[in-house]
Amino acid sequence: MEQTFIKLNDGNLIPQFGTGVFQVPDGKETLDVVKNALNLGIRHIDTAHAYQNERSVGKAVKESGIVRKEIWITTKLWPSEYGEGITSQAIDKMLKRLDTDYIDLLLLHQQIGDYLGAWKDMEKAVKDGRVKSIGLSNFESHRLEEVLEQATIYPSVLQVECHPYYQQKELKKRIAKYGTVIESWYPIGHGDKGLIQEPLFTRLAKKYHKTNVQIILRWHIQEGTIVFPRTMNPVHMKENFDIFDFELTAEEMNEIRALDNGKRFFTMTLEEQEQNLGAWKPED
């Protein structure tokens, strides 16, 4: 089997498996991670202005020699960049940092600030070709519906915490009619040993001659979730990507679905996010 793609509600095809560069230092580290991913055949890189490594992502893509249209770049705007006019300028700066003519997927990083004004500018950026697809990250409160009610272009993607212990079943119901797809950060539960070492995953790993992590990532793929596990270890990256040569049965998928217990690993409230995130601005 080859790696899989998902057709978004705007018609664009997104690689379902990617690599994230959250907390990867700018410079050599990010360059190495992105180049390793691209050399393996991974074609989706997830970054953000707040990660402070967009320039290195763009440089790695340029130096890879791979045709730009074959690589999907996801990035995110910080709340300080939200607002009509402000967001449009921020997108132009983002294009310069990434050294690219367009962004494949642009997300609002947090549900704070003038996200409604930002969404209007993002829709304009789609219409003028600077951005291909737009979506949201971490919008799980009533603010999700605020955006959906105003939108003339519905979010193609909603990026949130999602893993076997927290499967986002209710959130999926809220966005189903819009055709919005879930992207998972913390796809393996922030590396939680309790989750990874679940006896079910150990049993399935033995059956398929895979690792427990590979079983979890394969479950995400079959659930239709987009994943981008972060690792700076080339061996782990290769293992993570080696999940397209087997398939879990319907019964096994249901067994994993039954593990959902509502356990989150990111527990900051909306009020705490506003207090902590509103005071910080990433550099240009």
C-alpha positions in Angstrom: 0.0 0.0 0.0 1.1 3.6 -0.6 0.7 6.5 1.7 -2.8 7.9 1.8 -4.3 11.3 1.0 -7.6 12.9 2.1 -9.8 15.0 -0.2 -10.7 18.1 1.8 -14.0 20.0 1.6 -12.4 22.5 -0.8 -11.2 19.7 -3.2 -7.6 19.8 -2.3 -5.7 16.5 -1.5 -3.7 16.6 1.7 -1.2 13.9 2.6 -2.7 12.1 5.6 0.7 11.5 7.2 3.2 14.3 8.0 6.0 15.4 10.2 5.6 18.1 12.8 8.4 20.5 13.9 6.9 21.8 17.2 9.8 22.4 19.6 12.4 21.6 17.0 15.0 24.4 17.1 15.4 26.7 14.1 18.5 26.0 12.0 20.3 22.7 11.5 17.8 20.7 13.7 14.8 21.8 11.7 16.7 21.4 8.4 17.7 17.9 9.3 14.2 16.9 10.4 12.5 18.2 7.3 15.1 16.8 4.9 15.0 13.4 6.6 11.2 13.4 6.3 11.3 14.4 2.6 13.9 11.8 1.9 11.7 9.1 3.4 8.9 10.1 1.1 6.9 12.1 3.6 5.2 15.1 1.9 3.5 17.0 4.6 5.3 19.4 7.0 3.5 21.0 9.9 4.9 24.2 11.4 3.7 27.6 12.8 4.9 31.1 13.3 5.0 30.4 17.0 7.5 27.6 16.5 10.0 30.1 15.1 11.4 27.7 12.5 9.4 28.6 9.3 12.5 29.9 7.6 14.3 26.6 8.1 11.3 24.7 6.9 11.2 26.8 3.7 15.0 26.4 3.2 14.8 22.6 3.6 11.9 22.4 1.1 13.9 24.5 -1.4 17.1 22.5 -1.0 15.3 19.2 -1.3 15.0 19.5 -5.0 11.5 18.2 -4.9 8.9 20.0 -6.9 7.1 22.4 -4.6 3.6 21.2 -5.6 4.5 17.8 -4.3 5.1 19.1 -0.8 2.3 20.2 1.6 3.2 22.9 4.0 0.9 23.6 6.9 1.5 26.7 9.1 -0.4 28.7 11.7 -1.0 32.4 12.6 -0.6 33.6 16.1 -3.4 35.6 17.8 -1.3 38.8 17.7 -1.7 38.5 13.9 -5.5 38.3 13.9 -7.7 41.0 12.4 -8.8 42.4 9.1 -5.8 43.9 7.3 -3.4 42.7 10.1 -3.8 39.1 9.0 -3.3 39.8 5.4 0.0 41.5 6.2 1.0 38.6 8.4 0.4 36.1 5.6 2.7 38.1 3.3 5.4 37.9 6.0 4.8 34.2 6.4 5.3 33.7 2.7 8.6 35.5 2.9 9.8 33.4 5.9 8.8 30.2 4.1 10.2 31.5 0.8 7.2 30.2 -1.1 4.5 31.6 -3.4 1.7 30.0 -1.5 0.8 28.1 1.7 -1.0 24.8 1.3 -2.9 25.0 4.7 -3.1 28.0 6.9 -4.6 27.7 10.4 -5.6 30.0 13.2 -3.4 28.7 16.0 -5.6 29.6 19.0 -9.2 30.6 19.7 -8.2 34.0 21.1 -8.2 37.5 19.7 -9.9 38.8 16.6 -10.3 35.4 15.0 -13.4 36.5 13.0 -11.5 39.3 11.4 -8.6 37.0 10.7 -10.9 34.5 9.1 -12.1 37.1 6.6 -8.6 37.9 5.6 -7.8 34.2 5.2 -10.8 33.7 2.9 -9.4 36.6 0.8 -6.0 34.9 0.7 -7.6 31.8 -0.7 -9.4 33.8 -3.4 -6.2 35.6 -4.4 -4.1 32.4 -4.4 -1.7 33.0 -1.5 -3.3 30.2 0.4 -4.8 26.9 -0.8 -6.8 25.7 2.2 -7.7 27.2 5.6 -8.6 25.8 8.9 -8.5 26.1 12.7 -6.4 24.8 15.5 -7.6 24.3 19.1 -11.1 25.7 18.5 -13.2 23.4 20.7 -15.4 25.9 22.5 -18.5 27.8 21.2 -15.9 29.9 19.3 -15.8 27.1 16.7 -19.5 27.8 15.9 -18.8 31.5 15.7 -16.4 31.0 12.9 -18.6 28.4 11.2 -21.6 30.7 11.2 -19.6 33.6 9.7 -17.5 31.6 7.2 -18.1 31.7 3.5 -15.3 29.1 3.2 -15.7 26.4 5.8 -12.6 25.2 7.6 -11.1 22.3 5.8 -9.2 21.1 8.9 -9.6 21.3 12.7 -6.3 20.5 14.5 -6.8 19.3 18.0 -5.6 16.8 20.6 -6.8 13.4 19.5 -5.6 9.9 20.4 -7.2 6.6 21.5 -7.8 7.9 25.0 -9.4 11.1 23.7 -11.0 10.4 20.3 -13.0 13.6 19.9 -16.2 11.8 19.0 -18.5 14.7 19.9 -16.3 17.3 18.2 -16.4 15.2 15.0 -20.2 15.3 15.1 -20.1 19.1 15.4 -18.0 19.5 12.3 -19.3 16.6 10.2 -21.9 18.6 8.1 -19.1 21.1 7.1 -16.9 18.4 5.8 -14.1 19.5 8.2 -11.4 16.9 8.9 -9.7 16.3 12.2 -5.9 16.7 12.4 -4.3 15.2 15.5 -1.5 16.7 17.6 -0.5 14.3 20.4 -1.5 11.4 18.2 0.2 9.0 20.6 -1.0 10.8 23.7 2.2 13.0 24.2 4.2 9.8 24.4 2.2 8.5 27.5 3.5 5.1 28.5 0.2 4.0 29.8 -1.4 4.6 26.4 1.4 3.2 24.3 1.8 0.1 26.5 -1.9 -0.8 26.4 -2.1 -4.6 26.2 -4.3 -4.3 23.1 -1.6 -2.5 21.2 1.0 -5.0 22.4 -1.1 -7.8 21.2 -1.8 -6.2 17.8 1.9 -5.2 17.4 2.9 -8.9 17.9 0.3 -10.0 15.3 1.4 -7.5 12.6 5.1 -7.4 13.5 4.9 -3.7 14.2 5.5 -1.5 17.2 2.8 -0.3 19.6 3.2 3.2 18.2 2.8 2.0 14.6 -0.5 0.3 15.6 -1.8 3.6 17.1 -0.8 5.6 14.0 -2.3 3.0 11.7 -5.6 3.3 13.7 -5.5 7.1 13.1 -5.0 6.6 9.4 -8.0 4.2 9.2 -10.1 6.6 11.2 -9.5 9.2 8.6 -7.5 11.4 10.9 -4.5 13.4 9.6 -1.4 12.9 11.8 2.1 14.4 12.0 4.0 12.7 14.9 7.0 14.8 15.9 10.4 13.2 16.3 14.0 14.3 15.7 15.2 10.7 15.6 15.5 9.4 12.0 15.0 5.8 13.1 11.7 6.6 14.9 10.6 8.8 11.9 11.1 5.9 9.5 9.2 3.5 11.9 6.3 6.0 12.2 6.0 6.2 8.5 6.1 2.5 8.0 2.4 1.9 8.5 1.1 1.5 5.0 1.8 -2.2 4.5 -0.9 -3.6 6.8 -4.5 -2.9 7.8 -6.4 -3.4 11.1 -9.6 -5.4 10.9 -13.0 -3.8 11.7 -13.1 -5.7 14.9 -9.7 -4.4 15.9 -10.7 -0.8 15.1 -13.7 -1.2 17.4 -11.5 -2.6 20.2 -9.3 0.5 20.0 -12.4 2.8 19.8 -13.5 1.2 23.1 -10.4 2.6 24.8 -11.8 6.1 24.7 -11.9 7.3 28.3 -11.9 11.1 28.0 -8.3 11.5 29.2 -6.6 14.6 27.9 -2.9 15.5 28.3 -3.3 19.2 27.6 -5.6 20.5 30.3 -5.2 24.3 30.1 -8.6 26.1 30.2 -9.6 28.8 27.7 -9.2 31.5 30.4 -5.7 30.2 31.2 -4.8 30.2 27.5 -6.0 33.8 27.2 -3.8 34.8 30.1 -0.7 32.9 28.9 -0.9 33.4 25.2 -2.1 36.9 24.9 1.1 38.4 26.4 3.5 36.8 24.0 4.2 37.7 20.4 6.5 35.7 18.1 9.2 37.5 16.2 8.8 38.4 12.5 
